[in-house]
């Protein structure tokens, strides 16, 4: 749930809007305008350049067996909108519906890149238009991702006219995305986003995949993973921001091989592995394989030592570890010592407050949703871990909106390790739910005994491959099979 401190800010926003509508305050409209909002490091990063600034189109999909629509027959438009590159594809038999695709974290470079959705072939074969933005900025800028994705959705019909194919506005607009794009997807459908965004879009359904569904709680996890590593390795009080000074020492204390696969741990590292498992979703299939072979935890290790501002997205630290009670399985004494000696970090309450100039700097996923949402998450993901799904489920339930949420666990070993078949099935389930009003099936993500079952995640795992499935996914699914962790008849 949102902290109570947001209520006065919300009331202030409402009061400001009311005053503006009436021409000012009680002094005849002469009250000065509100002071401008503060700026941050991210606001000064303005040198972003689209990778293809002069592009007007992009390549058609290569034909594949079973195609019912010739991929080359679509209208494909590329361009730049308000500084963000975009791509739009519309089949000749357009069904009047638009799918917005939100890409994941693109790093800290200056080049803006547009990604095609992995389910592109399914979309055009079934009559859907799709559009994707590069966003105007890189870094973890979910605010820019929501605004630029919304702006492109709003500009869709105008761009079609400009390209000589007049189209009516879409009858339905859906949104899907991966990783940071999953955060963008989940944030864009929130009541708060519609209220505060500068570009407002009412979406009809959403499929966030491997998404940061706990918004800033992802960074709490990164911090918890760091302070427990320090504590177990014997340097519990070393300054959090000076991780570089002790990284080699901690790594040697906890791992016999890292990050090269297979990752292996020392005796102390076995304790840390238990803590990590419980931080990321508890006992579940694929955790061990995810750590040993998935490679996603090395990305977490690489972000340790930050100052809590998410690389200048915020001005004040947002990380908070006070909610964590760390657990080492079957060792009550070591668990007690760990919780007593581990540093606690506290967020600045103003770090991610509501703003007067649009969305929060890190938009929230508070559970205020009122459209069909189907999520996907791999069990072996340790970068954006399965615990994100558990956090989101509890937030949505606390808002009384569980009727709008279906979650599906996938037996993948790394971050966003989905087959195209799994993504298509989830998207198709959302579409039929929105169209017919019949809620599809999903997984219970919060009952520990259910999540711990050896067969958990089998229901919606599809180990079938097509032309858009990556070599990494195919290799890791093969590794799962060879380890004996495959589902029956797959």
Secondary structure, 3 states (H helix, E strand, C coil): CCCCCHHHHHHHHHHHHHHHHCCCCCCCCCCCCCCCCCCCHHHHCCCCEECCCCCCCCCCCCCCCCCCCCHHHCEEEEEEECCEEEEEEECCCCCCEEEEEECCCCCCCCEECCCCCCCHHHHHHCCCEEEEECCCCCCCCHHHHHHHHHHHHHHHHHHHHHCCCCCCCCCEEEEEEECHHHHHHHHHCCHHHHHHCCCCCCCCEEEEECCCCCCCHHHHHHHHHHHHHHHHHCCCCCCHHHHHHHHHHHHHHHEEECCCCCCEECHHHHHHHHHHHHHCCCCCCCHHHHHHHHCHHHHHHCCCCCCCCCCCCCCCCCCCCCCCCCCCCCCHHHHHHHHHHCCCCCCCCCCCCCCCCCCCCCCCCCCCCCCEEEEEEECCCCCCCCHHHHHHHHHHHHCCCHHHEEEEEECCCCCCCCCHHHHHHHHHHHHHHHHHCCCCCCCCCCCHHHHCCCCCCCCCCCCCCCCCCCHHHHHHHHHHHHCCCCCCCC
